[in-house]
Amino acid sequence: MSQEVRKAVFPAGGLGTRFLPATKVIPKEMLALVDKPIIQYGVEEAIASGIEHIIIVTGRGKGAMEDHFDHSFELDATLERRGKKELLAVSRSVASLARISYVRQKEPLGLGHAVLCAKELVGDEAFAVILPDDVIDADPPCLKQMLDVFDERGGSVLATMTIDGPGISAYGVLAGSPDPDNERIYNCTGMVEKPKLADAPSKQAIIGRYVLTPRVFELLEETTPGAGGEIQLTDGIKALLKEEKVFGYTFEGKRYDAGDKFGMLQATVEFALKRSDLGPQFREYLKGLAL
Ligand code: UTP
């Protein structure tokens, strides 16, 4: 199957409890990494990968995301009046980044449920899923790398990281075998959610980027909710790989879990150091700390 992937779903209906109290009122996806909300990094990655339509799955109290990707007339008018041309361009460019639709997940019933909420907007075509709190620094963008694999192999693609050691127990882990022709591709036959190190079927941990065929929607609809009434995306993908080819793909680049305090701190330091306007000053500051 070769078809163009035009749409990317951003599940953003979760509660973000790991970041309380910051996320009591502000959506986790709107927390700033240096000076940009973390979801904007994902939206920019999707656009740079050729995606035309962004679908954000929102929830209660998540209205700030819609305002962020819209025009802010008061702000723009004030910046214009004050002659702040560069800042005005920054504010305006966010509003014209992409075509964005929103769908509401009325209750946070799991990642699979959030993806299912986008079914009508996606329709009968392959689509990408980007978890906004996984910020990935990669060139070419992680999603672009995955879309190339989807085009070449014609099956769903899950981004993975190789994790050697007990850290693997925090992830969904692939079962299967490495592809004989491409060391980054893993031919997937199963997956285990958060296994103990001794039970992990491989070192391939699934992270927050997916390219999926629309069949996964029907399979998610048939999935029985687990504990807490949640529908897991991995259960839908487990059912999918019994019918279709599913590949793991060890992307080239670095992923930060910005939905977690430590991951956000790492990302903040590394992204700030890379910035031409902040990096040199920040580097000197870090060097001067008595660590
Ligand atoms: P997480 O488990 O990382 O997010 O889900 P969370 O539940 O918001 O955060 P914590 O664990 O309580 O701190 C990964 C992504 O899936 C979305 C989240 O918004 C996040 O972007 N999600 C999760 C939904 O959209 N709906 C859900 O029901 C659950």
Boltz pocket constraint, residues with backbone or C-beta under 6 A from the ligand:
constraints:
  - pocket:
      binder: B
      contacts: [[A, 10], [A, 11], [A, 12], [A, 13], [A, 14], [A, 15], [A, 16], [A, 17], [A, 18], [A, 19], [A, 28], [A, 57], [A, 105], [A, 107], [A, 108], [A, 109], [A, 110], [A, 111], [A, 113], [A, 114], [A, 131], [A, 132], [A, 133], [A, 259]]
      max_distance: 6.0
